[in-house]
Amino acid sequence: MVRIDNSIYCCYGCATLDDVVSKITHSTSDVSLRYKQYDLAENFSQLVDYENLELYRISISLPAIHCSSCIELLEDLPSFNEGILSARVNFEQRRCVITATKSTPLSYVAQLLEDIGYLPQISLSQKQKDLDQEYNKTNLIKLAVAGFCFGNIMLYSFPHYFGLGLANDPFFTQLFSMLSVALSIPVLFYSGKEYLTSAYRALTAGKSHINIPISLGLLSLFCWSLYEIFSGTGIGYLDSLAGLVFFLLIGKWFQHKVYDHVSHHRNVQDFIPVVVRKKSTNQSIEWERIDKLSKGDKILVKNGEIIPVNGKLLRGNGVIDYSFITGEQLPERVSISDHVYAGGCQKEGEIEVELSEVPSAEKLWETWNIKQGAKEFETHWTNSISKYFTIAVVLIALISGVFWLYVDASKAAFVFSSVLIVACPCALALSAPFTYGGILRVFSNNNFFIKNADSVSTLSKIKHIVFDKTGTLTEKEAIQISFSGNEISHSNKRAIYSLASQSSHPLSSIIAFNLASNEKLEVKGFEEIIGKGISGIVDGKVIKLGSSQWLNLKQSNSNASLVYVSINGNTIGHFQIVSAYRSGIGAVLNKLGLNYNLSVLSGDNDAERSALQAFYNGFSKLRFNLKPKQKALEVKKIKTNESVLMIGDGLNDSSAIQEGNFGVAVTENLNGFYPGSDGVLISKSLNKLPKIFELARYSATILKLSLAFSLIYNIAGVSFAVMGLLTPIIAAILMPISSISVVVLDTLLVKQKAKRIGL
């Protein structure tokens, strides 16, 4: 136990680390003036994705992200300041989503990111493309400085290389050496600053980073060269140092070019074509892509749906649940003209929202892509291997350096630096992101959208698939609807239509569509009980639509879906909805049955048992008359023995979808994201599921090939370096080639497989 001032530590090492970390934190007064503008109220609200009285969340572009070590360091930002609640990196888009308390200014967060080596790109006016160009311009300037200094230092070294008489002149030898030292300083501390800074910050945070061995190699060459020059024992290796930085920067520039070309970093609108219900000037409702909307447009959000854009409430009872953003379970009641935020889930009927800013699909994407605490996907084994890579490389370099000190001291620094530079875990660490990224791109082209690239690994290990029936195996468009009971008056039709249109449940949507010719009235006291029905007060009447159990009626044995209607406590009849099974569903089930166990969990009665068995006779489970919670319990039971995928309606089956190892919401239109789901499938692509899952399983094969290639490449490179056959400059050229080769290999393998199976 160590006590220093008023702090207690377990050892001096922890005390030293705390002291170092404390020196990189700063107060708000230490923030650069260029970041202070972000704290102004009008700018702050424009920049953040979400805010309330206590916290805010923002997605920040960080072009300097280039490997898994960057991800690890950035996601540990909360350890730098307790006001930063979480940080999550999207590697493919080189962005970081940060959640912080209101007591932690945005300017402070921006300054901290710059201090740890990740210059934030936050702009109130310029487009992201312009910001990326500015970052690239800075890198090109660093490259030019390194190239200029490298060329001149090489000229000063020519007399020694070619054995010229000038090399024996003490005056010129000392002059050229001093000039080389002067030129090496901007190379190391300007052009190579990013390597040194990120390595230092990683060490202070107790993290491993690929820039640590690179920085050690740079510093060892610099210090050894200074020792030789000032001791008069040699001319040093400053030309190699300058060349090393120059070729590292060229390799980095080339890496980014390749990554941008083959990665799935592209317009989010192409990746996720989100559509919303837009209210036109003539009061009609039409579907519109989010990127086609403008500030001031009016949209409708139904009960249980996610608000896709920031805006203000114009009409309806705003009771909005932000729990999967903030973690707070209590919904917020919003008054007319109050702000509502993208990602909130409406909980009390239909609302009308006016857009208060230009829509951003990126904000919605980041909202939906938030990792849920209840379902964390496993860290892939590639990350586990690369985590210890840096330690192993440093140890090999130290042992090799010591060995060459005794064999040939003139080669010790070269060997030490070459080992540190040539060994790069980036190829291995990046194989998973780019493999999964390529697969996600294929999925999105086939109307299957996954919110987390890492979840492809989970999808590849699924053993059991569970289907809901209504709206999943059946087709909503091929329906027959009729009403049995007392004749419905015109006023009651208006009331039923008004209530049904508040909900996005499949059966409610069918009823509302059937009665759409009626006028929509105001609904008060709307309530939706998942698995039972909906209720509300319309035109002074208490209307209920739902199951027979909810209305305390005798259960029917009909093979149709029945929705009973109660007005002021009196049941007047029921809607009978008969849905046809999707075309080709039998072939889909039989193909999936070759690789997976299949089950169906339905809330309908078991009159459809024989029809389902006619399509596929090998179901592990066929359960009917299940409430949503019972479905979730059944999925949980299956999960104890097998990894399970649940496919169902995003609203009614949300608890079962959340319970599965992987959950998919099936929807007719991509008009919303479902917090409990890991993916959204457009219903017309249900017949592609066998091919989609085959591609997911193939990801494991690609990663094994990447592992083999990366290990062979690194073992060969390190072996040549240890034997003294590799100079630091050649090592700097070879290092990025391994990463580029693996990225291209993974991308081509994904494309080839997708083409072969017809995706």
Secondary structure, DSSP 8 states (H G I E B T S, - for coil): -EEETTEEESSHHHHHHHHHHHHH---GGGS-HHHHGGGSHHHHHHH-SEE-SSEEEEEEE-TT--SHHHHHHHTTGGGT-TTEEEEEEETTTTEEEEEEETTS-HHHHHHHHHHTT---B--SSS-HHHHHHHHHHHHHHHHHHHHHHHHHHHHHHHHHHTT-GGGG-HHHHHHHHHHHHHHHHHIIIIITHHHHHHHHHHHHTT---THHHHHHHHHHHHHHHHHHHHHTS---SHHHHHHHHHHHHHHHHHHHHHHHHHS----HHHHS--EEEEE-TTS-EEEEEGGG--TT-EEEE-BT-B--S-EEEEES-EEEE-HHHH---S-EEE-TT-EE-TT-EE-SS-EEEEESS---HHHHHHHHT---TT------HHHHHHHTHHHHHHHHHHHHHHHHHHH-HHHHHHHHHHHHHH--THHHHHHHHHHHHHHHHHHHHTTEEES-TTHHHHHHT--EEEE-STTTTEEEEEEEEEEEES---HHHHHHHHHHHTTB--HHHHHHHHHTTTS----EEEEEEETTTEEEEEETTEEEEEE-TTTTT------SSEEEEEEETTEEEEEEEEEEEE-TTHHHHHHHHTTTSEEEEE-SS-GGGHHHHHHH-S--SEEE-S--HHHHHHHHHHHHTTS-EEEEEETTTTHHHHHHSSEEEEEESS-----TT-SEEEEGGGGGGHHHHHHHHHHHHHHHHHHHHHHHHHHHHHHHHHHTT---HHHHHHHHHHHHHHHHHHHHHHHHHHHHHHT-
